[in-house]
Amino acid sequence: MNETTLIVKKEFINKYKNGYPLIFKEAIENIKDLKKEGQIVKIIDKKNTFLGRGYYGNQNKGCGWVLSSSKKSSIDYKLFYDKLRNALYKRKRFYYSKDTTAFRVVNGEGDGIGGLTVDYFDGYYLITWYSKGIYAFKDIIIKAIKSLVPFDGIYEKKRFDENGMVIDQDSYVCGRKAPEPLIVKENGVNFAIYLNDGAMVGVFLDQKEVRKSIRDKYSKNKTVLNTFSYTGAFSMFAAKGGAITTSLDLAKRSLDKTIENFNINNIDYKKHNIIVEDLFVYFKQIKKNNIKFDMVILDPPSFATSKDNSFSAARDYKDLVKSTIEITEDEGMIIASTNCSTFNMIKFKKFIDKAFEESNKKYQIIEEHQLPKDFAVTDKFPEGNYLKVLFIRIY
C-alpha cells in the first residue's frame, strides 16, 4: 500500500516525539494530502526526522492514529498480530474468572491500536471499528484474532456513521451465532447481552468496579435512585446489596431491558421502581412531594436531548449535581460519573466543589474510580482515561 508523508507543524513536533498517538488536522501542514481513509501515513518534521507511522481515519477525536514509532515498521499483518497478542496476554488472568465472563481485550490506543476496541463476552468477541480508516484493515485484524484465540463467534460494530451510530444492522461476522440474549456474568451478577442489536449491547463494561463497590459497601437497606439507568446495571448491583431501587430513563426500551436483567438475577422487579420519564421532570415531581433518596447514581451520557431539555456534561454537570443534592438525604451519597473526555478528573472535582458551594452543603469524597485494568490506557494519551467516578458523601 502506498504511503503518504505528513509534515508536522513546528509547535507539535515534541508532542509526537514523546509518543502522542492521535493525528489531528491542526498539527499537520499538508492535511490536504489525505485523500482516502485507510491510507498509510508517515509523519515527519520539516527536517525529515521520522516521528511515526500510522493510518488516516476520521473519527470524532482526530483524523488518524500513529501505530508505530519505529522507522522500520510496516502497517501490516505482523504489526496487528503482535499488538493483539500483547493485548490478549495482558488480559490472560481475566479468562480464568468464574465470576466475570465479560471484559475488554483491546482498548484502542491503550493497546497501541487507536480506533479499535475488542470486547469478550463468554466465548464471543465483539470488534468495534471507529473509522473507515481502521476498517480498511478488517481482514488482517480478524485473521490475526482467529489465529490467536479460540472463539464461539465474532461480531462487529461499525461506529463511523456521522452521528456515531452503527452502520449495519447485522453485526455477525463468523463462527456460531450467539443466543439472544447471551447471558454473561460480572462479579457474580448476570447480564443479558444482545450482540446483534444496534450500537449498545446491554452493559458498559468500564463500570464494573464501581458497581461492585455499590453492592458490597453502600447498598444495604438503602433507597437508591439510578438515573440514566439504561438496562438497570447499577440497580441490579444495588438490589443485590440489599437496596430498594428506582431506575429512571427516558428511553422506553429501558423498562423491558431492566425487567429482563432483574429476572435473570432472580430479583423481584415488582419490589423496585422502573420509571420511563425525563430526568428533569421527575426531579421536579419528587421535590414537590419532598421525596429523598439515600443514594443517587448519576451516569449521564456526555450529551443527551429530550423533548424539552438538552444536557452537555461539560456545560451542565455542576447544575445536575446541585439538583441531585436537593433530593439526597443528609449523610446520603451521590455517585457522580462521567465518560466525557473533554475534561479531566481535576476539572470534574471542580464541578462538584462548585455545586456543593452553591448549595451551601459540605461533602467528602469517599472513593474515586477511573478505568478498570482491562481498559488499558497510556500516559502518552491522557484523554484516553476518560472515565471519572466519585463516591460523594453529603453532610
C-alpha positions as CSV (number, residue, x, y, z in Angstrom):
1,M,0.0,0.0,0.0
2,N,1.3,3.5,-0.9
3,E,2.4,5.7,2.0
4,T,1.6,9.4,2.3
5,T,4.1,11.6,4.1
6,L,2.6,14.2,6.6
7,I,4.6,17.1,7.8
8,V,4.0,18.0,11.5
9,K,3.9,21.8,12.3
10,K,6.8,23.0,14.5
11,E,4.7,23.6,17.7
12,F,3.5,20.0,17.7
13,I,6.8,18.2,17.0
14,N,7.6,17.5,20.7
15,K,4.2,16.0,21.2
16,Y,4.8,13.4,18.6
17,K,8.4,12.8,19.6
18,N,7.0,11.9,23.0
19,G,4.7,9.3,21.5
20,Y,1.4,11.1,21.2
21,P,-0.7,8.7,19.1
22,L,-3.6,10.8,17.8
23,I,-3.1,12.5,14.4
24,F,-5.2,15.7,14.3
25,K,-5.7,18.2,11.5
26,E,-4.4,21.3,13.4
27,A,-1.0,19.5,13.8
28,I,-0.4,18.8,10.1
29,E,1.0,21.2,7.4
30,N,-0.2,19.3,4.4
31,I,-3.5,17.9,5.6
32,K,-4.9,18.1,2.0
33,D,-2.7,15.2,1.0
34,L,-5.0,12.9,3.0
35,K,-7.4,11.5,0.3
36,K,-8.8,8.1,1.3
37,E,-9.3,6.7,4.7
38,G,-7.1,3.7,5.4
39,Q,-4.2,5.4,3.7
40,I,-0.9,4.6,5.5
41,V,0.8,7.7,6.6
42,K,4.4,8.5,7.7
43,I,4.7,11.6,9.9
44,I,7.9,13.7,9.8
45,D,9.1,17.1,10.8
46,K,10.4,19.7,8.3
47,K,13.9,18.3,8.7
48,N,12.6,14.9,7.5
49,T,13.0,13.4,11.0
50,F,10.8,10.3,11.3
51,L,8.1,10.7,14.0
52,G,5.8,7.8,13.4
53,R,3.8,5.6,11.1
54,G,0.0,5.1,11.1
55,Y,-3.2,5.4,9.2
56,Y,-5.7,8.1,8.1
57,G,-9.2,7.6,9.6
58,N,-11.7,10.2,10.6
59,Q,-13.4,9.9,14.0
60,N,-14.6,12.5,16.4
61,K,-11.2,12.8,18.1
62,G,-9.0,13.4,15.0
63,C,-8.1,12.1,11.6
64,G,-5.9,9.1,12.3
65,W,-3.6,7.2,14.7
66,V,0.1,6.6,14.9
67,L,0.6,2.8,15.3
68,S,4.4,2.6,15.4
69,S,7.3,4.9,16.3
70,S,9.8,2.5,14.6
71,K,11.3,3.7,11.3
72,K,11.5,0.1,10.0
73,S,7.9,-0.8,10.8
74,S,5.2,-1.6,8.3
75,I,1.5,-1.3,8.9
76,D,0.8,-5.0,8.1
77,Y,-0.5,-8.3,9.4
78,K,2.6,-8.8,11.7
79,L,2.1,-5.4,13.4
80,F,-1.6,-6.1,14.2
81,Y,-0.8,-9.7,15.2
82,D,1.9,-8.6,17.7
83,K,-0.3,-5.8,19.2
84,L,-3.3,-8.1,19.5
85,R,-1.2,-10.9,21.0
86,N,0.3,-8.5,23.6
87,A,-3.2,-7.1,24.5
88,L,-4.6,-10.6,24.9
89,Y,-1.6,-11.7,27.0
90,K,-2.2,-8.7,29.4
91,R,-5.8,-10.0,30.0
92,K,-4.8,-13.6,30.5
93,R,-6.0,-13.8,34.1
94,F,-9.4,-12.4,33.2
95,Y,-10.2,-15.5,31.2
96,Y,-9.9,-17.7,34.3
97,S,-12.5,-15.9,36.3
98,K,-15.7,-17.8,37.0
99,D,-17.4,-14.7,38.4
100,T,-16.8,-12.4,35.4
101,T,-17.2,-13.6,31.9
102,A,-17.2,-10.2,30.0
103,F,-14.3,-7.8,29.7
104,R,-12.3,-5.7,27.3
105,V,-9.4,-7.3,25.5
106,V,-8.3,-4.5,23.3
107,N,-8.7,-0.9,24.3
108,G,-7.8,1.3,21.3
109,E,-4.7,3.5,21.8
110,G,-4.1,2.0,25.3
111,D,-3.1,-1.2,23.4
112,G,-1.4,0.6,20.6
113,I,-4.3,0.4,18.0
114,G,-6.2,3.7,18.1
115,G,-9.7,3.5,16.5
116,L,-10.4,-0.1,17.5
117,T,-11.8,-1.9,20.6
118,V,-12.5,-5.6,21.2
119,D,-14.7,-6.9,24.0
120,Y,-15.1,-10.5,25.1
121,F,-18.5,-11.9,26.1
122,D,-18.3,-15.5,27.3
123,G,-16.7,-17.1,24.2
124,Y,-17.8,-14.3,21.8
125,Y,-15.7,-11.4,20.6
126,L,-17.1,-8.0,19.6
127,I,-14.9,-5.7,17.5
128,T,-15.9,-2.1,17.3
129,W,-14.4,0.0,14.4
130,Y,-14.4,3.7,15.0
131,S,-13.4,4.9,11.5
132,K,-13.4,3.8,7.9
133,G,-9.6,4.0,8.2
134,I,-9.2,1.2,10.7
135,Y,-12.0,-0.8,9.0
136,A,-9.8,-0.9,5.9
137,F,-7.6,-3.3,7.9
138,K,-10.5,-5.5,8.8
139,D,-9.4,-8.7,7.0
140,I,-5.9,-8.8,8.5
141,I,-7.2,-7.9,12.0
142,I,-9.8,-10.6,12.0
143,K,-7.3,-13.1,10.6
144,A,-4.9,-12.2,13.5
145,I,-7.7,-12.7,16.1
146,K,-8.7,-16.0,14.6
147,S,-5.1,-17.2,14.8
148,L,-4.6,-16.1,18.4
149,V,-7.7,-17.2,20.3
150,P,-10.4,-19.9,20.2
151,F,-13.9,-18.4,19.9
152,D,-17.5,-19.3,19.6
153,G,-18.3,-16.4,17.3
154,I,-17.1,-12.9,16.2
155,Y,-19.3,-9.8,15.9
156,E,-18.6,-6.3,14.8
157,K,-19.9,-2.7,15.2
158,K,-19.1,-0.1,12.6
159,R,-19.3,3.2,14.6
160,F,-18.3,5.5,11.8
161,D,-21.6,6.9,10.9
162,E,-21.8,10.7,11.1
163,N,-23.7,10.5,14.4
164,G,-21.7,7.7,15.9
165,M,-24.5,5.3,15.3
166,V,-23.9,1.8,13.9
167,I,-23.9,1.5,10.1
168,D,-25.1,-2.1,9.5
169,Q,-27.9,-3.7,11.5
170,D,-26.3,-7.1,11.1
171,S,-23.2,-7.4,13.3
172,Y,-22.5,-11.1,12.9
173,V,-19.1,-11.8,11.2
174,C,-18.3,-15.5,11.7
175,G,-18.4,-18.6,13.9
176,R,-21.6,-19.7,15.8
177,K,-24.3,-17.1,16.2
178,A,-24.8,-16.0,19.8
179,P,-28.0,-16.8,21.7
180,E,-30.3,-13.8,22.3
181,P,-29.8,-12.9,24.9
182,L,-26.3,-14.2,25.7
183,I,-26.1,-14.3,29.5
184,V,-22.7,-13.1,30.9
185,K,-21.5,-12.6,34.4
186,E,-19.9,-9.6,36.1
187,N,-18.8,-10.2,39.7
188,G,-21.4,-12.9,40.0
189,V,-24.3,-10.8,38.6
190,N,-25.9,-11.8,35.3
191,F,-26.4,-9.5,32.3
192,A,-28.5,-10.1,29.2
193,I,-26.3,-9.2,26.2
194,Y,-27.5,-8.7,22.6
195,L,-24.6,-8.7,20.2
196,N,-26.7,-8.0,17.2
197,D,-28.8,-5.2,18.5
198,G,-27.6,-1.8,17.3
199,A,-24.8,0.2,18.9
200,M,-25.3,-0.9,22.5
201,V,-25.2,-4.5,23.7
202,G,-26.6,-4.1,27.2
203,V,-23.8,-3.2,29.6
204,F,-20.9,-0.7,29.8
205,L,-18.0,-2.9,30.9
206,D,-15.9,0.1,32.2
207,Q,-18.1,0.5,35.3
208,K,-17.5,-3.0,36.8
209,E,-15.5,-1.8,39.8
210,V,-18.0,0.9,40.6
211,R,-21.0,-1.5,40.5
212,K,-19.1,-3.9,42.8
213,S,-18.4,-1.2,45.3
214,I,-22.0,-0.1,45.3
215,R,-23.2,-3.6,46.0
216,D,-20.6,-4.6,48.5
217,K,-20.3,-1.5,50.6
218,Y,-23.1,1.0,50.3
219,S,-26.5,-0.6,49.4
220,K,-27.7,-2.4,52.5
221,N,-31.2,-1.2,53.5
222,K,-30.8,1.9,51.3
223,T,-33.1,3.6,48.8
224,V,-31.3,4.1,45.6
225,L,-32.2,6.3,42.6
226,N,-30.3,5.2,39.4
227,T,-30.7,8.0,36.8
228,F,-30.0,7.4,33.0
229,S,-30.4,3.8,34.0
230,Y,-30.3,2.2,30.5
231,T,-30.6,-1.6,31.3
232,G,-30.6,-1.2,35.1
233,A,-27.0,-2.4,35.6
234,F,-26.3,-0.2,38.7
235,S,-29.8,-1.0,40.0
236,M,-29.2,-4.8,39.9
237,F,-26.0,-4.4,41.9
238,A,-27.6,-2.1,44.4
239,A,-30.6,-4.6,44.7
240,K,-28.2,-7.5,45.2
241,G,-26.6,-5.4,48.0
242,G,-29.9,-5.0,49.8
243,A,-31.3,-1.7,48.4
244,I,-34.7,-0.8,47.1
245,T,-34.0,0.8,43.7
246,T,-35.7,3.3,41.4
247,S,-34.4,3.1,37.8
248,L,-35.1,6.1,35.7
249,D,-34.5,6.5,32.0
250,L,-36.2,8.4,29.2
251,A,-35.9,5.5,26.7
252,K,-39.0,3.3,26.6
253,R,-36.9,0.1,26.0
254,S,-35.2,0.6,29.3
255,L,-38.3,-0.7,31.1
256,D,-38.2,-4.2,29.4
257,K,-34.4,-4.4,29.5
258,T,-34.3,-3.6,33.2
259,I,-37.1,-6.1,34.0
260,E,-35.2,-8.8,31.9
261,N,-32.0,-8.2,33.9
262,F,-33.8,-8.3,37.2
263,N,-35.5,-11.6,36.2
264,I,-32.3,-13.3,35.2
265,N,-30.8,-12.4,38.6
266,N,-33.9,-13.7,40.5
267,I,-34.7,-10.3,41.8
268,D,-38.4,-9.5,42.1
269,Y,-38.6,-6.4,39.9
270,K,-42.1,-5.6,41.4
271,K,-40.4,-4.7,44.7
272,H,-38.5,-2.0,42.8
273,N,-39.5,1.0,40.7
274,I,-38.7,1.3,37.0
275,I,-39.8,4.6,35.5
276,V,-39.7,5.9,32.0
277,E,-39.5,9.7,32.3
278,D,-37.4,12.8,31.6
279,L,-34.9,13.2,34.5
280,F,-35.7,16.9,34.9
281,V,-39.5,16.3,35.0
282,Y,-39.0,13.5,37.6
283,F,-36.7,15.7,39.8
284,K,-39.4,18.4,39.9
285,Q,-42.1,15.8,40.8
286,I,-40.2,14.3,43.7
287,K,-39.0,17.7,45.1
288,K,-42.6,18.8,45.1
289,N,-43.5,15.6,47.1
290,N,-40.4,16.0,49.4
291,I,-39.1,12.5,48.4
292,K,-35.4,11.9,49.1
293,F,-33.0,9.0,48.4
294,D,-30.1,7.6,50.4
295,M,-28.1,7.2,47.2
296,V,-28.4,8.8,43.8
297,I,-26.3,7.5,40.9
298,L,-25.5,10.0,38.1
299,D,-24.0,8.5,35.0
300,P,-25.3,10.7,32.2
301,P,-24.1,10.5,28.6
302,S,-21.7,13.3,27.5
303,F,-24.6,14.7,25.5
304,A,-28.3,14.0,25.9
305,T,-31.5,15.6,24.5
306,S,-35.2,15.1,25.3
307,K,-38.2,17.0,24.0
308,D,-37.8,19.9,26.4
309,N,-34.2,19.6,27.7
310,S,-30.7,19.2,26.5
311,F,-27.7,18.1,28.6
312,S,-24.0,18.5,28.0
313,A,-21.6,17.1,30.6
314,A,-19.0,19.9,30.1
315,R,-21.7,22.6,30.5
316,D,-24.3,21.2,32.8
317,Y,-22.8,18.7,35.2
318,K,-22.5,21.2,38.1
319,D,-26.2,22.1,37.8
320,L,-27.1,18.4,37.6
321,V,-25.3,17.8,40.9
322,K,-27.0,20.8,42.5
323,S,-30.4,19.4,41.6
324,T,-29.3,16.0,42.9
325,I,-28.2,17.4,46.3
326,E,-31.7,18.6,46.9
327,I,-33.2,15.0,46.5
328,T,-30.4,13.2,48.5
329,E,-30.7,12.6,52.3
330,D,-28.2,14.2,54.6
331,E,-25.4,11.6,55.2
332,G,-26.6,10.2,51.9
333,M,-24.4,9.5,48.9
334,I,-24.1,10.8,45.3
335,I,-22.2,8.6,42.9
336,A,-21.1,11.1,40.2
337,S,-19.8,9.6,37.0
338,T,-18.9,10.9,33.5
339,N,-17.2,9.5,30.4
340,C,-16.8,12.9,28.9
341,S,-13.2,13.1,27.6
342,T,-13.1,16.9,27.1
343,F,-12.2,17.5,30.8
344,N,-10.1,15.6,33.3
345,M,-10.6,14.5,37.0
346,I,-9.3,17.8,38.4
347,K,-11.9,19.8,36.4
348,F,-14.6,17.2,37.3
349,K,-13.9,17.7,41.0
350,K,-14.2,21.5,40.5
351,F,-17.7,21.0,39.1
352,I,-18.6,19.0,42.3
353,D,-17.0,21.6,44.6
354,K,-18.9,24.4,42.9
355,A,-22.2,22.5,43.1
356,F,-21.8,22.0,46.9
357,E,-20.6,25.5,47.5
358,E,-23.6,27.0,45.7
359,S,-25.9,24.6,47.6
360,N,-24.3,25.5,51.0
361,K,-23.6,21.9,51.7
362,K,-20.5,20.1,52.8
363,Y,-19.2,16.8,51.3
364,Q,-16.5,14.3,51.4
365,I,-15.2,12.1,48.5
366,I,-15.2,8.6,49.8
367,E,-13.9,6.7,46.7
368,E,-12.5,7.6,43.3
369,H,-12.5,5.4,40.2
370,Q,-11.1,5.6,36.7
371,L,-10.9,2.9,34.1
372,P,-10.5,-0.7,35.3
373,K,-7.4,-2.8,34.5
374,D,-8.8,-4.4,31.3
375,F,-9.4,-0.9,29.8
376,A,-5.7,-0.3,29.2
377,V,-4.6,3.3,28.9
378,T,-1.3,5.0,28.0
379,D,0.2,8.0,29.7
380,K,1.1,9.3,26.2
381,F,-2.6,9.9,25.7
382,P,-4.2,11.0,29.0
383,E,-7.5,11.8,27.3
384,G,-7.9,8.0,26.8
385,N,-8.5,7.6,30.5
386,Y,-12.0,9.1,30.1
387,L,-13.9,7.6,33.0
388,K,-14.2,9.6,36.2
389,V,-16.3,8.4,39.1
390,L,-16.6,9.9,42.6
391,F,-18.5,8.5,45.6
392,I,-19.6,11.6,47.5
393,R,-21.0,11.7,51.0
394,I,-23.2,14.7,51.8
395,Y,-23.0,16.4,55.2
